[in-house]
């Protein structure tokens, strides 16, 4: 093997060593951006379907069907009911009072229904009520908010942005 051939191989190895970290950073960054877009799309779809279900007359006395719909459509993401999604909760578009949307733990989504009919925490187990959903006659809207706590794949990105919360609210007029 000639000295010239060996030096070209060495040069290629050095170039690869210099360029590969940047290449992998771009690849994993693109994967994380794609994951964020997919998460937003999935939870937006779940919120829309949940709000549509909440607007139907069949769910006036129960959050159970809404919870099932949100969990079904949000497949691939652990979407649980927000512990504050109870009777008397506040509008997620202008939260006030004690019952407001809660920030979920990492890699978990919380669904928040307004106005809720769940009577006690956890809302998943107490989703039926004898009292009708408290929809104001003037507004006639229901809302479903889903927050998902996204965790990036790249550890150093997670150090700079540890709390990436993807949030979507869907508001629908009742029928």
C-alpha positions in Angstrom: 0.0 0.0 0.0 1.5 3.3 -1.0 2.0 6.2 1.4 -0.2 8.4 -0.8 -3.2 6.0 -0.5 -2.8 5.8 3.3 -2.8 9.6 3.6 -6.0 9.9 1.6 -7.7 7.3 3.9 -6.5 9.2 6.9 -7.8 12.5 5.5 -11.2 10.9 4.9 -11.2 9.6 8.5 -10.4 13.0 9.9 -13.1 14.7 7.7 -15.6 12.2 8.8 -14.7 12.7 12.5 -15.2 16.5 12.0 -18.4 16.4 10.1 -20.2 13.4 11.7 -21.2 15.2 15.0 -22.9 18.0 13.0 -24.5 15.5 10.7 -26.0 13.5 13.6 -27.1 16.6 15.4 -29.1 17.7 12.3 -30.6 14.2 11.9 -31.7 13.9 15.6 -32.9 17.5 15.6 -35.1 16.7 12.5 -36.4 13.6 14.3 -37.3 15.7 17.4 -39.1 18.4 15.3 -41.0 15.6 13.5 -42.0 14.1 16.9 -43.2 17.6 18.1 -45.3 18.0 14.9 -46.8 14.5 15.2 -47.6 15.0 18.9 -49.3 18.3 18.2 -51.4 16.8 15.3 -52.4 13.8 17.5 -53.5 15.8 20.5 -55.2 18.4 18.4 -57.3 15.7 16.8 -58.1 14.2 20.2 -59.2 17.6 21.5 -61.4 18.2 18.5 -63.0 14.8 18.7 -63.5 15.2 22.5 -65.1 18.6 22.1 -67.4 17.3 19.4 -68.4 14.5 21.7 -69.0 17.0 24.6 -71.2 19.1 22.4 -73.7 16.3 21.7 -76.8 16.0 23.9 -75.9 12.4 24.9 -73.0 13.6 27.0 -74.9 16.2 29.1 -74.7 14.1 32.3 -71.4 12.3 31.7 -67.8 12.9 30.8 -67.2 9.1 30.3 -67.8 9.1 26.6 -65.6 12.2 26.1 -62.8 10.6 28.1 -63.0 7.4 26.0 -62.9 9.4 22.8 -59.9 11.4 23.8 -58.0 8.3 24.9 -58.9 6.5 21.7 -58.0 9.3 19.3 -54.8 10.1 21.2 -53.3 6.7 20.6 -49.6 6.5 21.0 -49.7 9.2 23.7 -50.7 8.5 27.3 -53.6 11.0 27.6 -55.1 11.0 31.1 -57.8 13.2 32.6 -56.6 16.3 34.4 -57.2 16.0 38.1 -58.8 19.5 38.1 -61.3 18.6 35.4 -64.2 18.6 37.9 -67.6 20.3 38.3 -67.0 24.0 38.7 -63.7 24.1 36.7 -62.7 27.3 34.8 -62.7 28.0 31.1 -59.3 26.9 29.7 -59.2 30.1 27.6 -59.4 32.3 30.6 -58.5 30.2 33.7 -59.4 31.6 37.1 -60.2 30.1 40.5 -58.9 26.9 42.1 -59.8 24.4 39.3 -57.5 25.3 36.3 -55.6 23.1 33.8 -52.7 21.3 35.4 -49.2 20.8 33.8 -48.7 17.0 33.2 -45.6 15.0 34.1 -43.0 14.2 31.3 -44.3 12.2 28.4 -47.9 12.3 29.6 -50.9 14.3 28.3 -53.7 15.8 30.4 -57.2 16.3 29.0 -59.3 19.1 30.6 -63.0 19.3 29.9 -65.0 22.5 30.4 -67.6 22.6 31.8 -67.0 19.2 33.4 -69.5 17.0 35.1 -67.1 14.7 37.0 -67.8 15.0 40.7 -64.5 13.9 42.3 -60.9 13.1 41.5 -59.9 11.1 39.6 -62.4 12.2 36.9 -61.9 8.9 35.0 -63.7 7.0 37.8 -66.2 9.6 38.7 -67.3 10.7 35.3 -71.1 10.3 35.7 -73.4 12.8 37.4 -77.0 13.4 38.2 -76.5 17.1 37.4 -76.4 18.3 33.8 -73.3 19.9 32.3 -73.4 23.6 33.3 -73.6 25.3 29.9 -74.4 29.0 30.0 -77.5 29.8 27.9 -75.7 32.8 26.3 -72.4 31.1 25.4 -73.4 27.5 24.6 -69.8 26.4 24.2 -67.9 23.4 25.5 -64.1 23.1 25.4 -61.5 20.4 25.6 -57.9 21.3 26.3 -55.1 18.8 26.0 -51.5 19.5 27.3 -48.7 17.1 26.5 -45.3 17.4 28.2 -42.9 16.6 25.4 -39.4 15.3 26.2 -36.8 15.7 23.4 -34.5 12.7 22.4 -31.3 14.7 22.6 -30.3 15.1 26.2 -28.6 18.4 25.8 -31.7 19.9 24.2 -33.7 18.6 27.2 -31.3 20.5 29.5 -32.0 23.8 27.7 -35.7 23.2 27.2 -36.8 20.8 29.9 -40.5 21.8 29.9 -41.8 21.7 26.4 -45.6 21.8 26.8 -47.6 21.2 23.6 -51.1 22.6 24.3 -54.3 22.7 22.2 -57.8 23.8 23.0 -60.8 23.0 20.9 -64.1 24.9 21.5 -67.4 23.7 19.9 -70.9 25.1 20.1 -73.4 22.7 21.8 -76.2 21.2 19.8 
